Amino acid sequence: MDAVSEFRKRRAERIAEKKYGADREAVEAYRKRRAARLDAKWEENEHPRDENGKFTSGGFGASKRSRAYHHDPNEKGGGNTKSGSEFPKIKGVTHEKKEAGFVVPVFDEATFTENFEEKKKIAREAAKRIVPEIRKTFSTKVNDIKRPEVNDDTIAYLKKSLGNVTQEQIEKGLEEAGKIYSYWEKNEPVITETVVGAVKGVGGTMFGLDNRIKFDKSLAKKAIADANNPLLGYDGNVERASANIKDGIRYTAVFESDNFVEGYKKVKEALEKMGIREYRCKNFFKQYREQDGSDGKIGEQKSVQCVFETPDGKKFELQFHTPESMAAKEVNHPTYKQKKEPESEYVEFNQPRSLFMRDTSSVVPDPDGVFDIEEHKRGETGYKQAPNKKANP
């Protein structure tokens, strides 16, 4: 009997005995098989053993990649990457290598509150450790973006991620997403050139430029989720919800702490000269300081997040970060996604998640003068409505 058939047999027996927890014996057997595979791969890369049968540090025949990223069976700690192997190995912690190359810890939903203080320490250390790595990903180079095809997989993704939604809402969401994407596909290059030029011109750089535009499935998901959110008042109207999406394109500008406030002000001034006005500003550095949880509000991140309005009334997002706040945000992102998942089985962990993300952000220094950046919405101080233009609802 192969391993899969044996596993299924054991699973059926356990269910019959009303044992629904983890099959510890099966887990341990899997770990042993995995360890054996890693041992074999380690030897393939010509890593010799010492007289006690333990692996020594890399052999001359091993590639640079295998020495840098391979899991050493003698090492304590989890993960199969260099950064991941430095984390303590505790229950419910895995490691994810981001597309940009750095590694962040990921905390399992079901066991999120177990070993809570130890997990917070891992997150804080990761936020500090990846700062040098994340700096290497900053770039003002603008690459072309290819739009993914909308197909059955897209619809399946929306059904799974949104839960109880109608087919009509999904179809309407994709229709509205197509309109939003088509607009930005035509107009985004000019906006991107303007924003990147303004940031670069005052000594800043960019993060994640290749992800600057939201694709159909993300736009549709946001429109449908907002339409069904009772707090937003759209009463299920996907078209109304999609009309108020303000991050169809989004940018992240990065400035060092000693140039952060000046960078924000100068970018804002440069965009205003091009007819692009600041529509809204949220100062999460200030919110973090004020929302300590004592009144029920918990500040989770540190950044300045703005929405700007083009001359024709379209809105896009521009966030301002330091390298340190960007690193903390990336470490917090898996937990943030868990918190935002509407169909999560563990919504009771949302407050611990907020406290967890707040703790990670505690390692981020506050730039000088950052608390003087004024928050505002449309019609308040800092925003001027374009002349002879009717305000959007």
C-alpha positions as CSV (number, residue, x, y, z in Angstrom):
1,M,0.0,0.0,0.0
2,D,1.5,3.4,-1.0
3,A,1.7,6.3,1.5
4,V,-1.4,8.1,0.1
5,S,-3.6,5.1,0.3
6,E,-2.3,4.3,3.8
7,F,-3.0,7.9,4.9
8,R,-6.6,7.8,3.5
9,K,-7.2,4.5,5.3
10,R,-6.0,5.9,8.6
11,R,-8.1,9.0,8.1
12,A,-11.3,7.0,7.5
13,E,-10.5,4.9,10.7
14,R,-10.0,8.1,12.8
15,I,-13.2,9.6,11.5
16,A,-15.1,6.4,12.4
17,E,-13.6,6.7,15.9
18,K,-14.6,10.4,16.0
19,K,-11.0,11.5,16.2
20,Y,-11.0,14.8,14.2
21,G,-7.7,16.3,15.4
22,A,-4.4,16.1,13.7
23,D,-3.1,12.6,13.0
24,R,0.2,12.9,14.9
25,E,1.6,9.6,13.7
26,A,1.0,10.6,10.1
27,V,2.5,14.0,10.6
28,E,5.6,12.5,12.2
29,A,5.9,10.0,9.3
30,Y,5.7,12.8,6.8
31,R,8.4,14.7,8.6
32,K,10.7,11.7,8.5
33,R,10.1,11.2,4.8
34,R,10.8,14.9,4.1
35,A,13.9,14.8,6.2
36,A,15.1,11.8,4.2
37,R,14.5,13.6,1.0
38,L,16.4,16.7,2.2
39,D,19.3,14.5,3.4
40,A,19.5,12.9,-0.1
41,K,19.4,16.2,-1.8
42,W,22.1,17.6,0.5
43,E,24.3,14.7,-0.4
44,E,23.6,15.2,-4.1
45,N,25.1,18.7,-3.7
46,E,28.3,17.0,-2.5
47,H,28.1,18.0,1.2
48,P,30.3,15.6,3.1
49,R,29.6,14.0,6.5
50,D,32.0,14.0,9.4
51,E,33.1,11.0,11.4
52,N,29.9,11.1,13.4
53,G,27.7,11.0,10.3
54,K,26.6,14.6,10.5
55,F,26.8,17.0,7.5
56,T,29.6,19.4,7.4
57,S,29.3,23.0,6.0
58,G,29.1,23.1,2.2
59,G,31.3,20.9,0.0
60,F,33.4,22.3,-2.8
61,G,31.0,20.9,-5.4
62,A,27.9,22.6,-3.9
63,S,26.6,25.6,-5.8
64,K,26.4,29.0,-4.2
65,R,22.6,28.8,-4.3
66,S,22.5,25.4,-2.5
67,R,24.9,26.6,0.2
68,A,23.0,29.8,0.7
69,Y,19.4,28.5,0.7
70,H,19.4,24.8,1.5
71,H,18.1,23.5,4.8
72,D,20.8,21.9,6.9
73,P,19.3,18.9,8.8
74,N,21.7,19.6,11.6
75,E,20.5,23.1,12.1
76,K,17.8,23.9,14.7
77,G,15.0,26.2,13.4
78,G,12.5,26.0,10.6
79,G,12.4,27.1,7.0
80,N,14.3,26.2,3.9
81,T,15.8,29.6,3.2
82,K,18.7,31.4,4.7
83,S,16.5,34.0,6.4
84,G,13.9,31.4,7.4
85,S,16.4,29.1,9.1
86,E,17.3,31.9,11.5
87,F,13.8,32.0,13.0
88,P,13.1,29.8,16.1
89,K,11.1,26.7,15.2
90,I,7.8,26.9,17.0
91,K,4.3,25.6,16.2
92,G,2.3,27.5,13.6
93,V,5.2,29.5,12.0
94,T,6.2,28.9,8.4
95,H,8.2,31.1,6.1
96,E,7.3,32.7,2.8
97,K,9.8,33.8,0.2
98,K,8.4,36.9,-1.5
99,E,8.7,37.6,-5.2
100,A,11.2,40.3,-4.4
101,G,13.5,37.8,-2.7
102,F,13.2,38.5,1.0
103,V,11.6,36.1,3.5
104,V,8.8,36.8,6.0
105,P,7.3,34.6,8.7
106,V,3.7,33.4,8.2
107,F,1.6,32.6,11.3
108,D,-1.0,29.9,11.0
109,E,-4.6,31.0,11.6
110,A,-5.7,28.1,13.8
111,T,-2.8,28.4,16.3
112,F,-2.4,32.2,16.0
113,T,-2.7,33.0,19.7
114,E,-0.5,30.1,20.9
115,N,3.0,31.2,21.9
116,F,1.8,34.7,21.2
117,E,4.7,36.6,22.8
118,E,7.2,34.4,21.1
119,K,5.6,34.9,17.7
120,K,5.5,38.7,18.3
121,K,9.3,38.6,18.9
122,I,9.8,36.6,15.7
123,A,7.8,39.3,13.8
124,R,9.7,42.2,15.3
125,E,13.1,40.6,14.6
126,A,12.0,39.8,11.0
127,A,10.9,43.4,10.5
128,K,14.4,44.6,11.5
129,R,16.3,41.9,9.7
130,I,14.8,42.3,6.2
131,V,15.4,46.1,6.0
132,P,18.7,45.7,4.2
133,E,17.1,43.1,1.8
134,I,14.1,45.2,1.2
135,R,16.2,48.2,0.3
136,K,17.6,46.2,-2.6
137,T,14.1,46.0,-4.1
138,F,13.6,49.8,-4.3
139,S,13.5,51.0,-7.9
140,T,12.2,53.8,-10.1
141,K,12.4,51.6,-13.2
142,V,9.0,51.3,-14.9
143,N,8.2,48.0,-16.6
144,D,5.3,47.1,-18.8
145,I,2.5,45.2,-17.2
146,K,0.6,42.3,-18.8
147,R,-3.1,42.0,-18.0
148,P,-4.1,38.4,-16.9
149,E,-7.0,36.8,-18.7
150,V,-10.3,36.6,-17.0
151,N,-11.5,33.0,-17.1
152,D,-13.2,30.3,-15.0
153,D,-10.3,30.3,-12.5
154,T,-11.1,34.0,-11.9
155,I,-14.7,33.3,-11.2
156,A,-13.7,30.3,-8.9
157,Y,-11.4,32.6,-7.0
158,L,-14.1,35.2,-6.4
159,K,-16.6,32.6,-5.2
160,K,-14.1,31.1,-2.8
161,S,-12.7,34.4,-1.4
162,L,-16.1,36.2,-1.2
163,G,-18.2,33.4,0.1
164,N,-22.0,34.0,-0.1
165,V,-22.3,36.1,-3.2
166,T,-24.6,35.8,-6.2
167,Q,-23.5,34.9,-9.8
168,E,-25.1,38.2,-10.8
169,Q,-22.8,40.2,-8.5
170,I,-19.8,38.3,-9.7
171,E,-20.6,39.1,-13.4
172,K,-21.4,42.8,-12.5
173,G,-18.1,43.0,-10.5
174,L,-16.1,41.7,-13.4
175,E,-17.9,44.1,-15.8
176,E,-17.1,47.1,-13.6
177,A,-13.6,45.9,-13.0
178,G,-13.1,45.8,-16.8
179,K,-14.2,49.4,-17.1
180,I,-11.8,50.5,-14.3
181,Y,-8.9,48.6,-15.7
182,S,-9.5,49.8,-19.3
183,Y,-9.4,53.4,-18.0
184,W,-6.1,53.0,-16.2
185,E,-4.6,50.9,-19.0
186,K,-5.0,54.0,-21.1
187,N,-4.1,56.7,-18.6
188,E,-1.8,55.0,-16.1
189,P,1.5,55.5,-18.1
190,V,1.2,59.3,-17.8
191,I,0.3,59.2,-14.1
192,T,3.1,56.8,-13.4
193,E,5.6,59.0,-15.2
194,T,4.4,62.0,-13.3
195,V,4.5,60.3,-9.8
196,V,7.8,58.5,-10.3
197,G,9.4,61.7,-11.7
198,A,8.1,63.7,-8.7
199,V,9.4,61.2,-6.2
200,K,12.7,60.7,-7.9
201,G,13.2,64.4,-8.3
202,V,13.2,65.0,-4.5
203,G,15.5,62.1,-3.6
204,G,13.0,59.3,-3.1
205,T,12.5,55.9,-4.6
206,M,9.7,53.5,-5.2
207,F,8.6,50.1,-4.0
208,G,6.5,47.5,-5.9
209,L,6.1,49.5,-9.1
210,D,5.4,46.3,-11.0
211,N,2.3,45.9,-8.9
212,R,1.0,49.4,-9.4
213,I,-2.2,48.5,-11.2
214,K,-4.9,46.2,-9.8
215,F,-6.1,43.4,-12.1
216,D,-9.7,42.5,-12.8
217,K,-10.1,39.9,-10.1
218,S,-8.8,42.2,-7.4
219,L,-10.9,45.1,-8.6
220,A,-14.0,42.9,-8.8
221,K,-13.3,41.4,-5.3
222,K,-13.1,44.8,-3.8
223,A,-16.2,46.1,-5.5
224,I,-18.3,43.1,-4.5
225,A,-17.0,43.0,-0.9
226,D,-17.6,46.8,-0.5
227,A,-21.1,46.4,-2.0
228,N,-22.0,43.8,0.6
229,N,-20.4,45.6,3.6
230,P,-23.3,47.0,5.6
231,L,-21.1,49.7,7.1
232,L,-20.5,51.3,3.7
233,G,-24.2,51.6,2.8
234,Y,-24.1,50.3,-0.8
235,D,-26.9,47.8,-0.2
236,G,-25.4,45.2,-2.5
237,N,-25.0,47.7,-5.4
238,V,-21.7,46.7,-7.1
239,E,-21.8,49.5,-9.6
240,R,-22.0,52.2,-6.9
241,A,-19.3,50.4,-4.9
242,S,-16.9,50.2,-7.9
243,A,-17.4,53.9,-8.6
244,N,-15.7,54.7,-5.3
245,I,-12.7,52.5,-5.7
246,K,-9.7,54.8,-5.1
247,D,-6.8,52.4,-5.6
248,G,-7.2,51.1,-9.1
249,I,-3.6,52.2,-9.4
250,R,-1.5,52.5,-6.3
251,Y,2.1,53.6,-5.7
252,T,4.5,53.4,-2.8
253,A,7.1,56.2,-2.4
254,V,10.0,55.5,0.0
255,F,12.1,58.2,1.7
256,E,14.7,57.9,4.4
257,S,13.6,59.2,7.9
258,D,15.6,62.4,7.7
259,N,14.0,63.3,4.4
260,F,10.6,61.8,4.8
261,V,8.5,64.9,5.7
262,E,10.2,67.1,3.2
263,G,9.8,64.4,0.6
264,Y,6.1,64.2,1.2
265,K,5.6,67.9,1.0
266,K,7.7,68.3,-2.2
267,V,6.0,65.4,-4.0
268,K,2.6,66.9,-3.1
269,E,3.7,70.3,-4.5
270,A,5.1,68.7,-7.7
271,L,1.8,66.8,-8.3
272,E,-0.3,69.9,-7.7
273,K,1.6,71.8,-10.3
274,M,0.6,69.1,-12.7
275,G,-3.1,69.5,-11.8
276,I,-3.1,66.4,-9.5
277,R,-4.6,67.4,-6.1
278,E,-4.4,65.6,-2.8
279,Y,-7.9,64.3,-2.1
280,R,-7.3,62.6,1.2
281,C,-4.5,62.1,3.7
282,K,-4.2,59.6,6.5
283,N,-1.2,59.9,8.8
284,F,-0.8,56.4,10.3
285,F,2.2,57.5,12.2
286,K,-0.1,59.8,14.2
287,Q,-2.9,57.2,14.4
288,Y,-0.4,54.7,15.7
289,R,0.6,57.0,18.5
290,E,-3.0,58.0,19.4
291,Q,-4.7,54.6,18.9
292,D,-3.1,52.5,21.6
293,G,-6.2,50.3,22.2
294,S,-7.3,52.1,25.3
295,D,-10.5,53.4,23.6
296,G,-10.9,50.3,21.4
297,K,-8.9,51.7,18.4
298,I,-5.7,50.0,17.6
299,G,-3.1,51.6,15.4
300,E,-1.5,48.8,13.3
301,Q,1.0,50.4,10.9
302,K,3.1,53.4,10.3
303,S,2.9,55.3,7.0
304,V,1.3,58.2,5.4
305,Q,-1.4,57.1,3.0
306,C,-2.9,59.5,0.5
307,V,-5.4,59.6,-2.3
308,F,-4.8,62.0,-5.2
309,E,-7.3,63.2,-7.8
310,T,-6.5,63.7,-11.4
311,P,-7.9,66.7,-13.4
312,D,-10.7,64.5,-14.7
313,G,-11.8,63.4,-11.2
314,K,-10.2,59.9,-11.1
315,K,-8.5,58.9,-7.9
316,F,-5.4,56.8,-7.1
317,E,-3.5,55.9,-4.0
318,L,0.0,57.0,-3.1
319,Q,1.6,55.8,0.1
320,F,4.7,57.2,1.8
321,H,7.0,54.9,3.7
322,T,10.5,54.7,5.2
323,P,12.5,51.5,4.6
324,E,11.8,50.5,8.1
325,S,8.0,51.0,7.9
326,M,8.0,49.2,4.5
327,A,9.7,46.2,6.1
328,A,7.2,46.1,9.0
329,K,4.4,46.3,6.5
330,E,5.7,43.3,4.5
331,V,6.1,41.2,7.7
332,N,2.5,42.1,8.7
333,H,1.0,41.5,5.3
334,P,0.1,37.8,5.7
335,T,-1.6,38.6,9.1
336,Y,-3.4,41.6,7.5
337,K,-4.8,39.3,4.7
338,Q,-6.0,36.9,7.3
339,K,-7.8,39.7,9.2
340,K,-9.5,41.0,6.0
341,E,-10.7,37.5,4.9
342,P,-14.5,37.7,5.2
343,E,-15.0,33.9,5.3
344,S,-12.3,33.3,7.9
345,E,-13.1,30.7,10.6
346,Y,-11.0,32.6,13.1
347,V,-12.6,36.1,13.0
348,E,-12.3,36.0,16.8
349,F,-8.6,36.5,16.4
350,N,-9.0,39.9,14.7
351,Q,-8.2,41.9,17.8
352,P,-5.1,39.8,18.6
353,R,-4.1,40.3,15.0
354,S,-4.4,44.0,15.3
355,L,-2.3,43.9,18.5
356,F,0.2,41.7,16.8
357,M,0.7,44.0,13.9
358,R,0.9,47.0,16.2
359,D,3.7,45.2,18.1
360,T,5.6,44.6,14.8
361,S,5.3,48.2,13.9
362,S,6.8,49.3,17.2
363,V,10.3,48.7,15.8
364,V,9.7,51.5,13.2
365,P,11.3,54.9,14.1
366,D,9.2,58.0,13.7
367,P,10.7,60.5,11.2
368,D,11.3,64.0,12.6
369,G,8.2,66.2,12.1
370,V,6.0,63.4,10.9
371,F,3.2,64.2,13.4
372,D,2.9,67.7,11.8
373,I,1.5,66.1,8.6
374,E,-2.2,67.0,8.7
375,E,-4.9,64.4,8.1
376,H,-7.8,65.6,5.9
377,K,-10.6,64.5,3.7
378,R,-12.2,66.2,0.7
379,G,-13.5,69.6,1.6
380,E,-11.2,69.9,4.7
381,T,-8.0,71.8,5.2
382,G,-5.4,70.7,2.6
383,Y,-7.9,69.9,-0.1
384,K,-9.0,72.3,-2.8
385,Q,-11.8,71.3,-5.1
386,A,-11.0,71.9,-8.8
387,P,-12.9,75.0,-10.1
388,N,-16.2,74.5,-11.9
389,K,-16.2,70.8,-11.2
390,K,-19.0,69.0,-9.5
391,A,-17.8,66.9,-6.5
392,N,-18.1,63.1,-6.8
393,P,-20.6,61.5,-4.5
